[in-house]
Amino acid sequence: MKPVIGVLWVLSIALAVGLTRLTAPTPTPYPAGSDAIPSYEEVFAEFDPLRRAYLLSHALVHLGSDNLPELLTVLERGQAGIDSEQVRLIMLAWARFDAPGAYEWALRGPKSWRGTLIDNALFAWAYYDGRAAVSMAEGIEDPEVMVRRRSSVLDGWMRSDDKQGVSEYIAVFPDLKRRGRLFFLISGEVVMSEGVDGAMRWVDGLPDDLPNDMKLGVFHHVAKMVAQEDPVLAVDWFLEHHERPYSDGALNGIVLRWMQHHDRPAGMTWLLAVDSDDLRPGERDKAMAQAFRSWMQIDPEAAQSWLLTRLPNPELDPAITETFKRLLPTDPAKSMEWTLKLDDEKARRREAIKVGTRWRNWDPEGFKDWLEQNDLPDEIGQKISAAPQVEFRRKRKPKPAAASKP
């Protein structure tokens, strides 16, 4: 196959200066729905980008080994600029019948375009045969080049229909940090391609014993993505799996998305109503703390108003704890008032002493004035007064967090 290094270099320069036509025949009109197959000369003579994309896709459907030389001949003559999206289309069409050949051709491309050509050739190869593509990439001797080429392969493989194959590969991926990122990426790919229902079915079908806690990782990611769209569906799915080890901790992510994207009072009401027997010991308290922490960051006034209407309730102590922690740096008086609302007597005493001591160290006069105007159990007041004076650097006032958008 004749190299086109010099020609593609000219094409890249043409793109940089906006010369999207060099010498080209007059485009032939092809109405939408036409069965006529445009020639590649006609495709790259088209100036309008939307029109060109339509013609190129129509032509590439029929690309094969018999007419591949025609495409390369047109590129060699430098009839028009080509962008990375068009390169990907060409590589996807070429890889259907000769992925290794497309990759070898990319390796001989001009230096300025070689990276784009190689990335898209590997993406296309893996899209059709991920195992072969990753095997080739991992056979590269240069470690840096190998990692870069393997990344392109994984991009294509995750987009393919071979979700089982790429999942098994990711489960044993050697790089711990990158493996966690791949768990997230494959989960997102499945959600985008199959929807949340398909993603849940995909997770359900994965073996529980995949190495490196892969099922735990993807269950957590998918549960959060489902919750972002439908939190009730997410918690129902979680409860179906709550006895399986891979669901441990997933409730925190679900309620976080609920508070960020949906009806916050409804999320807290669900947490209060769920049967503790359906959860692990302490799991609801952790989820309650996570949910209310998020609400206090997004809308602290609304969160406190809601909480006041639900007290007294011992199950809301985790929410109260998040409230006084959040308020302590900016409003220690209100923080102290919230500690005294804790239902657990030992926790109430312990946290009031902590908050009071820190407040006294920051602002002894302010604490003294508050103490003179408010009733505080003698034992708590004595403990605060007896605590050694320590100079604290006052924390900066935390900024309210805006509600995240899907």
C-alpha positions in Angstrom: 0.0 0.0 0.0 1.4 3.4 -1.0 2.2 5.7 1.9 0.5 9.0 2.0 2.7 10.7 4.5 3.4 13.8 2.5 -0.1 14.2 1.3 -1.7 14.0 4.8 0.9 16.5 6.0 -0.4 18.9 3.4 -4.0 18.1 4.5 -3.2 19.0 8.1 -1.7 22.3 7.0 -4.8 22.9 4.9 -7.0 22.4 8.0 -4.8 24.8 10.1 -5.2 27.7 7.6 -8.8 26.9 6.7 -8.1 25.7 3.1 -10.8 23.0 3.1 -10.7 22.8 -0.7 -7.6 22.5 -2.8 -8.5 21.2 -6.2 -11.9 19.5 -6.4 -14.6 18.7 -8.9 -18.0 20.3 -8.6 -20.0 18.3 -6.0 -22.8 16.1 -7.3 -26.1 16.5 -5.5 -27.2 13.4 -3.6 -30.6 13.9 -2.1 -31.3 12.4 1.3 -32.4 8.8 0.9 -30.7 8.3 -2.4 -29.4 4.9 -3.2 -26.6 6.3 -5.4 -23.1 5.8 -3.8 -21.0 8.9 -4.0 -17.4 8.6 -5.1 -14.7 9.6 -2.7 -13.8 12.5 -5.0 -17.3 13.8 -4.7 -17.2 13.3 -0.9 -14.1 15.3 -0.3 -15.1 17.9 -2.8 -18.0 18.8 -0.6 -17.4 21.9 1.4 -20.4 21.9 3.8 -19.4 19.8 6.9 -22.8 18.3 7.5 -23.2 17.4 3.9 -19.8 15.9 3.7 -20.4 13.8 6.9 -23.6 12.4 5.2 -21.8 11.6 1.9 -18.8 10.1 3.7 -20.9 7.8 5.9 -22.9 6.8 2.9 -19.8 5.9 0.9 -18.0 4.2 3.8 -20.9 1.7 4.3 -19.7 0.2 1.0 -16.0 0.4 1.7 -14.1 -2.9 1.2 -10.8 -4.2 0.1 -11.8 -3.8 -3.6 -12.4 0.0 -3.4 -10.1 0.9 -0.5 -7.4 2.0 -3.1 -9.8 4.5 -4.5 -10.2 6.1 -1.1 -6.5 6.3 -0.5 -5.8 7.6 -4.0 -8.2 10.5 -3.3 -6.4 11.2 -0.1 -3.0 11.1 -1.8 -4.1 13.7 -4.3 -5.0 16.1 -1.4 -8.4 17.0 -2.5 -9.7 18.3 0.8 -8.9 18.7 4.5 -9.8 15.8 6.8 -10.6 16.1 10.5 -10.3 13.6 13.3 -14.0 12.7 13.2 -13.7 11.8 9.5 -10.6 9.8 10.4 -12.6 7.8 12.9 -15.3 7.0 10.4 -12.7 5.8 7.9 -11.0 3.6 10.4 -14.2 2.1 11.6 -15.2 1.2 8.1 -11.7 -0.1 7.2 -11.3 -2.1 10.5 -14.4 -4.2 9.6 -12.4 -6.1 7.0 -8.7 -5.3 7.8 -8.1 -3.8 11.2 -4.3 -4.7 11.4 -3.8 -3.2 7.9 -5.5 0.1 9.0 -3.2 0.2 12.0 -0.1 -0.5 9.9 -1.1 2.2 7.5 -1.6 4.7 10.4 1.9 3.9 11.7 3.3 5.3 8.4 1.2 8.5 8.6 2.7 12.0 8.7 4.2 12.9 12.1 1.7 15.8 12.6 -1.3 13.4 12.1 0.2 10.1 13.2 -1.2 10.2 16.7 -4.7 10.9 15.5 -4.4 8.1 12.9 -3.1 5.6 15.3 -5.6 6.4 18.1 -8.5 6.0 15.7 -7.1 2.9 14.1 -6.7 1.2 17.5 -10.2 2.4 18.6 -11.7 0.9 15.5 -9.7 -2.4 15.8 -10.8 -2.8 19.4 -14.4 -2.0 18.6 -14.6 -5.1 16.4 -12.0 -7.3 18.2 -10.9 -6.0 21.6 -8.9 -9.1 22.6 -6.7 -9.0 19.5 -6.2 -5.3 19.7 -5.2 -5.3 23.3 -2.9 -8.3 22.7 -1.1 -6.3 20.0 -0.8 -3.2 22.2 0.6 -5.1 25.2 3.2 -6.6 22.9 4.8 -3.2 22.3 8.3 -3.1 24.0 8.4 0.6 24.8 6.4 1.0 28.1 5.2 4.5 27.4 4.0 3.7 23.9 2.4 0.6 25.2 0.3 2.4 27.8 -0.7 5.1 25.3 -1.8 2.5 22.7 -3.6 0.3 25.2 -5.6 3.4 26.3 -6.9 3.9 22.8 -7.7 0.2 22.6 -9.7 0.3 25.8 -11.6 3.3 24.6 -12.8 1.4 21.6 -13.3 -1.9 23.4 -15.6 -0.3 26.0 -17.7 1.2 23.2 -18.2 -2.2 21.6 -20.8 -4.9 22.2 -18.3 -7.1 23.9 -19.0 -5.8 27.4 -18.3 -9.1 29.0 -14.9 -9.4 27.4 -13.8 -5.9 28.4 -15.2 -6.3 31.9 -13.1 -9.5 32.4 -10.0 -7.7 31.2 -10.6 -4.6 33.4 -11.1 -6.8 36.4 -7.5 -7.9 36.3 -6.0 -4.6 35.0 -2.6 -4.3 36.8 -2.7 -0.5 37.6 -4.8 -0.1 40.7 -5.6 3.6 40.2 -6.3 3.2 36.5 -8.4 0.1 37.3 -10.7 2.1 39.5 -11.1 4.7 36.8 -11.9 2.0 34.3 -14.7 0.6 36.6 -16.3 4.0 36.4 -15.8 4.4 32.6 -17.3 1.0 31.7 -20.2 1.6 34.0 -20.9 4.9 32.3 -20.6 3.4 28.8 -23.2 0.7 29.7 -25.6 3.3 31.1 -25.3 5.4 28.0 -25.6 2.5 25.6 -28.2 0.4 27.5 -30.0 2.8 29.7 -30.3 2.4 33.5 -32.4 -0.8 33.2 -29.8 -2.4 30.9 -27.0 -1.3 33.1 -28.6 -3.0 36.1 -29.1 -6.2 34.1 -25.4 -6.0 33.1 -24.3 -5.7 36.7 -26.7 -8.5 37.8 -25.1 -10.8 35.2 -21.5 -10.2 36.2 -20.0 -13.0 38.3 -19.7 -12.2 42.0 -16.2 -13.5 42.1 -14.6 -11.1 39.6 -11.1 -10.2 40.8 -10.2 -7.0 42.6 -13.8 -6.3 43.8 -14.9 -5.3 40.3 -18.5 -6.1 40.9 -18.5 -4.0 44.0 -17.0 -1.1 42.0 -19.4 -1.2 39.1 -22.4 -1.8 41.4 -21.6 1.3 43.3 -21.1 3.4 40.1 -24.2 2.1 38.4 -26.3 2.6 41.6 -25.3 6.2 41.7 -26.1 6.7 38.0 -29.5 5.1 38.4 -30.2 7.3 41.5 -29.4 10.4 39.5 -32.2 9.4 37.2 -34.6 7.6 39.5 -33.7 7.3 43.2 -36.6 5.1 44.1 -35.5 2.6 41.4 -32.0 2.7 42.7 -32.9 2.0 46.4 -35.2 -0.8 45.3 -32.3 -2.3 43.3 -30.0 -1.9 46.3 -32.4 -3.6 48.6 -32.6 -6.6 46.2 -28.8 -6.9 46.6 -28.3 -5.8 50.2 -27.3 -9.2 51.4 -24.5 -9.4 48.8 -21.1 -8.1 49.8 -20.7 -6.0 46.7 -23.6 -3.7 47.8 -21.8 -2.7 51.0 -21.6 1.1 51.1 -23.6 1.7 48.0 -26.5 3.3 49.9 -24.3 6.3 50.7 -23.9 7.1 47.0 -27.5 6.6 46.2 -28.8 9.0 48.9 -26.1 11.5 47.9 -27.5 11.6 44.3 -31.0 11.7 45.7 -30.2 14.8 47.7 -28.3 16.5 44.9 -30.8 15.9 42.1 -34.3 15.1 43.6 -36.8 15.8 46.4 -34.6 16.1 49.5 -37.4 15.7 52.1 -38.6 12.6 50.3 -35.1 11.1 50.5 -34.9 11.7 54.2 -38.4 10.4 54.7 -37.4 7.2 52.9 -34.4 6.8 55.1 -36.5 7.1 58.2 -39.1 4.6 56.9 -36.8 1.9 55.6 -36.7 -1.2 57.9 -33.3 -1.4 59.7 -33.5 -5.2 59.4 -33.1 -4.7 55.6 -29.8 -3.0 56.2 -26.4 -3.7 57.7 -25.8 -2.6 61.3 -25.1 1.2 61.2 -25.8 1.4 57.5 -28.8 3.7 57.9 -26.9 6.1 60.2 -24.1 6.4 57.7 -26.5 7.1 54.9 -28.5 9.5 57.0 -25.3 11.4 57.8 -24.3 11.4 54.2 -27.7 12.6 53.0 -28.0 15.4 55.6 -24.4 16.6 55.1 -25.2 17.1 51.4 -28.4 18.9 52.2 -26.7 21.2 54.7 -24.1 22.1 52.0 -26.8 22.8 49.4 -29.5 24.5 51.4 -28.7 24.7 55.1 -31.8 26.8 56.1 -34.2 24.4 54.4 -32.4 21.4 55.9 -32.6 22.8 59.5 -36.3 23.8 59.0 -37.1 20.2 58.0 -35.1 18.7 60.8 -36.8 20.8 63.5 -40.2 19.6 62.4 -39.2 16.0 62.8 -37.8 16.2 66.4 -37.6 14.5 68.8 -36.5 11.3 67.0 -33.5 9.3 68.1 -33.0 8.1 64.5 -32.2 11.6 63.4 -29.2 12.0 65.7 -26.8 11.5 62.7 -28.6 14.4 60.9 -28.3 16.6 64.0 -24.6 15.7 64.2 -24.0 16.9 60.7 -25.9 20.1 61.4 -23.8 21.2 64.4 -20.6 20.2 62.7 -21.5 22.3 59.7 -22.5 25.3 61.8 -19.6 25.3 64.3 -17.1 27.4 62.3 -19.6 30.1 61.4 -22.3 30.1 64.1 -21.1 28.4 67.2 -24.1 29.5 69.3 -26.5 27.8 66.9 -24.1 24.8 66.8 -24.3 24.5 70.6 -28.1 24.6 70.5 -28.2 21.8 68.0 -25.9 19.6 70.2 -28.4 19.9 73.0 -31.1 18.4 70.7 -29.3 15.0 70.4 -31.5 12.2 71.8 -28.6 10.1 73.0 -27.7 11.5 76.4 -24.0 10.4 76.4 -23.6 11.8 72.9 -25.4 15.0 73.8 -23.0 15.6 76.8 -19.9 14.7 74.8 -20.6 16.8 71.8 -21.8 19.8 73.8 -18.5 19.8 75.7 -16.5 19.6 72.4 -18.4 22.4 70.8 -18.4 24.6 73.9 -14.7 24.1 74.5 -13.8 25.0 70.9 -16.1 28.0 71.0 -14.6 29.2 74.3 -11.1 28.9 72.9 -12.0 30.8 69.7 -14.2 33.5 71.4 -14.2 33.4 75.2 -16.2 36.6 75.5 -18.8 35.4 73.0 -19.2 32.1 74.8 -19.4 33.8 78.2 -22.2 36.1 77.0 -24.1 33.2 75.5 -23.7 31.2 78.7 -25.2 34.0 80.8 -28.3 34.1 78.7 -28.9 30.4 78.1 -29.3 27.4 80.4 -26.6 24.8 80.1 -26.4 21.7 82.3 -24.0 22.4 85.2 -21.9 19.3 84.4 -21.4 20.4 80.8 -20.6 24.0 81.8 -18.0 22.8 84.4 -16.3 20.5 81.9 -16.0 23.3 79.4 -14.6 25.7 82.0 -12.2 23.1 83.3 -10.8 22.3 79.8 -7.3 23.7 79.2 -7.2 26.8 77.1 -5.9 26.0 73.6 -5.5 28.5 70.8 -7.2 27.4 67.7 -7.0 28.9 64.3 -10.5 29.7 63.3 -11.7 27.8 60.3 -12.7 29.8 57.3 -16.4 30.1 56.7 -17.5 27.3 54.5 -19.2 28.3 51.3 -22.7 26.8 50.5 -22.5 24.1 47.9 -24.7 24.5 44.8 -26.9 21.6 43.9 -25.2 19.4 41.4 -26.8 19.1 38.0 -27.3 15.8 36.2 
